[in-house]
Amino acid sequence: MGNVFISYRRDDAAGYARAIYDQLTERFDTAQVFMDVDAIEPGLPFDEVIRNAVGKCEVLLVLIGSRWMEVQPDGRRRLDDERDFVRLEIAAALARNIRVIPVLLDGVQMPAEELLPEPMRGLVWRNALEVSNTRFTSDVNRLGDVLARVLGEAEEGPAERGQAERPASASAEVVTTPAPTGADRGDAVKGALPTGSVTAAAGEARDVGGKGGKGSRIALVAGAVVVAGAIAAVLLWPDRRPPVVVPDKPKPALALGLPDYGVVFGSDRTLDAARDEIRRASRSSVQGAAIYFRNGYYASIAPADTRAEADRILGIVRAFRSDAYATRMETWCRQPTGREGYIECASTAGAP
């Protein structure tokens, strides 16, 4: 079973990387999708750590946003630095000749070959896939289809895989039938005693003592008593079934305090960093933003009632966060739970 490595720059595509990671881990196991290699422990050789991480993967996703090749204040590009993480990741993947998929974000064009350092130039010969905010879900679903084929996995989810792998003998179940009660008892009697069974039992009893004899009459009475006893036993059988409980319908997301839409403009490791994001957004007239915790990150999200409102807020937020994106909150935050200062959402990671 192969793995996927997400290569990106934090100041270029952090929001997109987190959103793509979240959606991919709904389809694949968490252990199959890698990101955040830049959290390398002090003292470790980063080039070796990166080569080892890329060496465990079958696919490298290269997220390219509008600032991917941006020139730094010193007049140099990060790509020109031989120690640049993104450069090392791409060069290692190309050297291994694994599947490298450039992911172009929001209309960004593939960089020209002559603008890339020599170890990276093979990137421009790889067919790219576009991901935009307006088609985000469908674009990433298409990416997931490609990854499923490359990794050799079926498209079914973990639960369905478990059903498919279960041996035939394990599917056998012991079924017990509880005693009928109430209105069901009449039907149970009909089912337990075939039509004409009383008459048939009496007829058989007559044959025991001979036709018209005293023995036949005694047998007839005895048979009738047996049948009557069976009927009484069914009708008077105590009801030991537990009461039927109708489960409550799941509450809609709005009943749990979620807006219809949200604009995600931050993905931080700490709660304080997420609060700083919200204060920064409030200075740009983005009001009502809240913090959501999912998959180990605190996301700052501005609420919106409609998609049009979300797009309007997105236009404001992208002035200071180019990697912001809009999402449907009912899908983004499942099983929301209120915490101190934030809302916790269920993990989107696929079960093994």
PLY file of the C-alpha trace (Angstrom):
ply
format ascii 1.0
element vertex 352
property float x
property float y
property float z
element edge 351
property int vertex1
property int vertex2
end_header
0.00 0.00 0.00
1.63 3.27 -1.14
1.77 6.72 0.40
1.28 10.34 -0.67
3.60 13.24 0.17
2.24 16.82 0.06
4.91 19.39 -0.80
3.97 23.04 -0.20
5.14 26.37 1.17
3.49 27.64 4.35
3.29 31.24 3.16
1.98 30.14 -0.24
-0.50 27.28 0.23
-0.82 26.31 3.91
-4.62 26.57 3.87
-4.94 24.57 0.66
-2.49 21.96 1.93
-4.50 21.46 5.11
-7.82 21.32 3.22
-6.46 18.83 0.67
-4.94 16.75 3.47
-8.26 16.69 5.33
-10.21 15.60 2.27
-7.68 12.94 1.26
-7.64 11.45 4.77
-11.39 11.00 4.53
-10.69 8.61 1.69
-7.29 7.14 2.59
-5.76 6.18 5.93
-4.00 8.97 7.78
-0.71 7.07 7.71
-0.75 7.20 3.91
-0.75 11.00 3.61
2.33 12.99 4.74
2.82 16.72 5.18
4.67 19.14 7.45
8.12 17.65 7.04
9.48 21.08 7.96
8.85 20.14 11.61
12.24 18.42 11.69
13.76 17.93 15.12
16.89 19.94 15.92
20.13 18.14 15.21
18.80 15.93 12.40
20.15 16.31 8.84
17.14 17.80 7.07
18.20 16.71 3.59
18.43 13.11 4.75
15.09 13.32 6.61
13.40 14.65 3.47
14.93 12.00 1.21
13.81 9.28 3.62
10.27 10.69 3.83
9.96 11.04 0.06
11.52 7.61 -0.32
8.55 6.05 1.47
6.01 7.55 -0.93
4.64 6.56 -4.29
3.20 9.99 -5.13
4.44 13.54 -4.54
1.86 16.32 -4.76
3.52 19.67 -5.48
1.17 22.48 -4.46
1.97 25.61 -6.49
0.31 28.88 -5.53
0.85 32.47 -6.54
3.81 32.91 -4.14
5.57 29.62 -4.83
8.41 31.31 -6.76
8.26 34.65 -4.95
11.46 36.64 -4.63
12.56 37.27 -1.04
13.60 40.68 0.33
17.25 39.81 -0.35
16.42 39.51 -4.06
16.76 35.72 -4.20
14.17 33.01 -4.59
13.96 30.16 -2.11
14.21 27.70 -5.01
17.73 28.98 -5.68
18.83 27.77 -2.25
20.10 24.18 -2.42
18.79 23.65 1.13
15.24 24.75 0.29
12.80 22.08 1.50
10.54 22.26 -1.56
13.49 21.99 -3.91
14.85 18.98 -1.99
11.45 17.26 -1.96
10.87 17.64 -5.70
14.42 16.72 -6.64
14.29 13.58 -4.49
10.97 12.48 -6.04
12.15 13.10 -9.61
15.33 11.18 -8.91
13.26 8.20 -7.73
11.05 8.51 -10.82
7.85 8.20 -8.80
4.55 9.86 -9.74
4.94 13.64 -9.29
1.71 15.63 -9.71
1.92 19.43 -9.88
-1.24 20.88 -8.30
-1.87 24.37 -9.66
-3.94 26.48 -7.26
-6.51 29.05 -8.40
-5.35 29.48 -11.97
-1.60 29.63 -11.37
0.38 28.62 -14.45
3.11 26.00 -14.57
6.48 27.76 -14.22
8.70 27.84 -17.27
11.43 25.21 -17.39
14.25 27.74 -17.63
13.07 29.42 -14.42
13.59 26.27 -12.36
16.88 24.97 -10.95
18.32 22.03 -12.86
17.28 19.29 -10.34
13.64 20.45 -10.58
13.20 20.95 -14.31
11.62 17.55 -14.84
8.59 18.94 -12.98
7.37 20.85 -16.05
7.09 17.58 -18.00
4.61 16.14 -15.50
0.92 16.55 -16.28
-0.59 19.01 -13.80
-3.97 19.07 -12.07
-5.79 22.30 -11.26
-7.55 22.97 -7.94
-9.65 26.08 -7.49
-11.64 27.39 -4.57
-14.87 27.43 -6.58
-14.53 23.75 -7.59
-12.49 22.58 -4.63
-14.46 19.45 -3.69
-14.81 18.13 -7.24
-11.17 18.94 -8.07
-9.85 17.11 -5.01
-12.22 14.19 -5.65
-10.68 13.91 -9.10
-7.24 13.99 -7.51
-8.36 11.25 -5.12
-9.44 9.09 -8.07
-5.97 9.40 -9.59
-4.30 8.55 -6.27
-6.55 5.52 -5.78
-5.42 4.13 -9.13
-1.77 4.87 -8.46
-1.80 3.41 -4.98
-3.69 0.37 -6.21
-6.54 0.77 -3.75
-10.23 0.28 -4.33
-12.41 3.33 -3.97
-14.41 1.79 -1.16
-14.12 3.16 2.37
-12.56 1.38 5.37
-15.90 -0.04 6.55
-16.64 -1.49 3.12
-13.14 -2.97 2.92
-13.76 -4.70 6.22
-16.97 -6.24 4.87
-15.21 -7.37 1.69
-12.36 -9.00 3.62
-14.59 -10.79 6.13
-14.62 -14.59 5.60
-17.92 -16.06 4.49
-18.16 -18.12 7.68
-17.92 -14.98 9.79
-21.10 -13.57 8.28
-23.32 -16.26 9.76
-25.64 -14.99 12.48
-27.79 -16.70 15.06
-31.35 -15.39 14.80
-33.75 -15.76 17.70
-37.45 -15.07 17.39
-39.05 -13.44 20.46
-42.50 -14.47 21.61
-45.27 -12.44 19.91
-47.35 -10.00 21.90
-50.51 -8.01 21.49
-51.98 -7.90 18.02
-49.10 -9.98 16.70
-50.18 -13.01 18.71
-53.14 -13.76 16.46
-50.84 -13.79 13.44
-48.38 -15.94 15.36
-51.11 -18.47 16.11
-52.03 -18.59 12.45
-48.42 -19.08 11.52
-47.82 -21.75 14.17
-50.98 -23.73 13.33
-51.61 -24.34 9.64
-55.09 -23.80 8.28
-57.44 -26.64 9.28
-55.05 -28.00 11.91
-57.79 -28.43 14.55
-59.91 -30.44 12.15
-56.91 -32.46 11.03
-55.94 -33.26 14.62
-59.48 -34.40 15.39
-59.56 -36.56 12.27
-56.31 -38.24 13.24
-57.66 -38.84 16.74
-60.73 -40.57 15.35
-58.58 -43.06 13.52
-56.86 -44.12 16.75
-59.85 -45.87 18.32
-61.62 -46.92 15.19
-64.53 -45.19 13.49
-67.44 -44.29 15.76
-65.92 -46.05 18.84
-65.64 -44.74 22.38
-61.84 -44.59 21.98
-62.19 -42.27 19.04
-64.32 -39.86 21.02
-61.80 -39.84 23.89
-58.93 -39.27 21.44
-60.88 -36.49 19.75
-61.38 -34.70 23.03
-57.74 -35.17 23.98
-56.57 -33.76 20.65
-58.82 -30.73 21.02
-57.46 -30.11 24.52
-53.87 -30.24 23.23
-54.62 -27.77 20.43
-56.45 -25.43 22.79
-53.53 -25.58 25.20
-51.11 -24.61 22.44
-53.27 -21.63 21.48
-53.51 -20.50 25.11
-49.75 -20.81 25.56
-49.09 -18.53 22.61
-51.70 -15.96 23.67
-50.59 -15.90 27.32
-46.81 -16.01 26.66
-45.19 -13.16 28.62
-43.71 -10.32 26.55
-39.97 -10.33 27.20
-38.96 -8.21 24.25
-37.37 -4.86 25.08
-39.44 -1.82 24.14
-38.87 -0.50 20.64
-36.80 2.67 20.76
-36.99 4.98 17.76
-33.63 6.77 17.46
-33.68 10.53 17.31
-33.02 12.04 13.92
-29.58 13.61 13.74
-29.76 17.31 14.47
-28.89 19.62 11.60
-25.62 21.49 11.81
-27.38 24.81 12.40
-28.96 23.42 15.58
-25.43 22.85 16.89
-24.32 26.41 16.19
-22.58 25.94 12.82
-23.07 28.46 10.02
-23.96 27.26 6.54
-20.61 28.36 5.11
-17.25 29.38 6.46
-14.07 31.04 5.19
-10.99 29.27 6.53
-8.11 31.73 6.81
-5.76 30.14 9.32
-4.44 26.73 10.37
-2.29 26.93 13.48
-0.77 24.54 15.98
-1.71 26.65 19.02
-4.88 28.34 20.23
-3.06 31.64 20.80
-1.86 31.73 17.19
-5.42 31.18 15.99
-6.61 34.05 18.20
-3.99 36.29 16.62
-5.38 35.35 13.20
-8.87 36.41 14.29
-7.64 39.73 15.70
-5.83 40.36 12.44
-8.98 39.60 10.47
-11.12 41.87 12.65
-8.90 44.80 11.71
-9.99 44.12 8.11
-13.72 44.17 9.06
-14.07 40.38 9.21
-16.43 39.90 12.15
-17.75 36.88 14.04
-14.84 34.56 13.26
-14.44 31.52 15.50
-11.78 28.88 16.16
-12.31 25.23 15.20
-10.00 22.37 16.17
-9.68 19.44 13.77
-6.92 16.93 12.98
-4.47 18.61 15.37
-4.87 22.16 14.01
-6.75 25.27 15.16
-8.50 26.83 12.17
-9.78 30.41 12.17
-13.10 30.54 10.29
-15.38 33.45 9.42
-19.10 32.51 9.21
-21.39 33.15 6.23
-25.07 32.39 5.61
-24.78 32.00 1.84
-22.15 31.06 -0.70
-22.27 34.60 -2.08
-21.53 36.00 1.38
-18.66 33.52 1.80
-17.17 34.63 -1.52
-17.44 38.28 -0.43
-15.60 37.56 2.83
-13.05 35.46 0.95
-12.20 38.47 -1.21
-11.45 40.48 1.95
-9.48 37.77 3.71
-7.26 36.99 0.72
-5.78 40.45 1.04
-3.80 39.12 4.01
-4.13 35.33 3.60
-3.74 34.22 -0.01
-4.35 30.58 0.94
-7.82 31.16 2.43
-10.75 29.15 1.06
-14.52 28.84 1.51
-16.20 25.64 2.61
-19.53 24.11 3.56
-19.38 23.90 7.37
-21.75 20.96 7.74
-19.20 18.87 5.81
-16.06 20.53 7.16
-16.95 20.21 10.87
-18.65 16.96 11.75
-19.87 16.22 15.28
-19.04 19.70 16.64
-18.39 19.87 20.40
-18.07 23.09 22.36
-14.78 23.59 24.21
-13.24 26.43 26.16
-12.60 29.07 23.50
-13.09 26.88 20.43
-15.23 24.20 18.76
-13.81 20.72 18.35
-14.72 18.78 15.21
-14.48 15.04 14.65
-11.30 13.85 12.99
-11.56 13.27 9.25
-8.87 10.61 9.27
-9.85 7.30 7.69
-10.00 4.34 10.02
-7.46 1.59 9.36
0 1
1 2
2 3
3 4
4 5
5 6
6 7
7 8
8 9
9 10
10 11
11 12
12 13
13 14
14 15
15 16
16 17
17 18
18 19
19 20
20 21
21 22
22 23
23 24
24 25
25 26
26 27
27 28
28 29
29 30
30 31
31 32
32 33
33 34
34 35
35 36
36 37
37 38
38 39
39 40
40 41
41 42
42 43
43 44
44 45
45 46
46 47
47 48
48 49
49 50
50 51
51 52
52 53
53 54
54 55
55 56
56 57
57 58
58 59
59 60
60 61
61 62
62 63
63 64
64 65
65 66
66 67
67 68
68 69
69 70
70 71
71 72
72 73
73 74
74 75
75 76
76 77
77 78
78 79
79 80
80 81
81 82
82 83
83 84
84 85
85 86
86 87
87 88
88 89
89 90
90 91
91 92
92 93
93 94
94 95
95 96
96 97
97 98
98 99
99 100
100 101
101 102
102 103
103 104
104 105
105 106
106 107
107 108
108 109
109 110
110 111
111 112
112 113
113 114
114 115
115 116
116 117
117 118
118 119
119 120
120 121
121 122
122 123
123 124
124 125
125 126
126 127
127 128
128 129
129 130
130 131
131 132
132 133
133 134
134 135
135 136
136 137
137 138
138 139
139 140
140 141
141 142
142 143
143 144
144 145
145 146
146 147
147 148
148 149
149 150
150 151
151 152
152 153
153 154
154 155
155 156
156 157
157 158
158 159
159 160
160 161
161 162
162 163
163 164
164 165
165 166
166 167
167 168
168 169
169 170
170 171
171 172
172 173
173 174
174 175
175 176
176 177
177 178
178 179
179 180
180 181
181 182
182 183
183 184
184 185
185 186
186 187
187 188
188 189
189 190
190 191
191 192
192 193
193 194
194 195
195 196
196 197
197 198
198 199
199 200
200 201
201 202
202 203
203 204
204 205
205 206
206 207
207 208
208 209
209 210
210 211
211 212
212 213
213 214
214 215
215 216
216 217
217 218
218 219
219 220
220 221
221 222
222 223
223 224
224 225
225 226
226 227
227 228
228 229
229 230
230 231
231 232
232 233
233 234
234 235
235 236
236 237
237 238
238 239
239 240
240 241
241 242
242 243
243 244
244 245
245 246
246 247
247 248
248 249
249 250
250 251
251 252
252 253
253 254
254 255
255 256
256 257
257 258
258 259
259 260
260 261
261 262
262 263
263 264
264 265
265 266
266 267
267 268
268 269
269 270
270 271
271 272
272 273
273 274
274 275
275 276
276 277
277 278
278 279
279 280
280 281
281 282
282 283
283 284
284 285
285 286
286 287
287 288
288 289
289 290
290 291
291 292
292 293
293 294
294 295
295 296
296 297
297 298
298 299
299 300
300 301
301 302
302 303
303 304
304 305
305 306
306 307
307 308
308 309
309 310
310 311
311 312
312 313
313 314
314 315
315 316
316 317
317 318
318 319
319 320
320 321
321 322
322 323
323 324
324 325
325 326
326 327
327 328
328 329
329 330
330 331
331 332
332 333
333 334
334 335
335 336
336 337
337 338
338 339
339 340
340 341
341 342
342 343
343 344
344 345
345 346
346 347
347 348
348 349
349 350
350 351
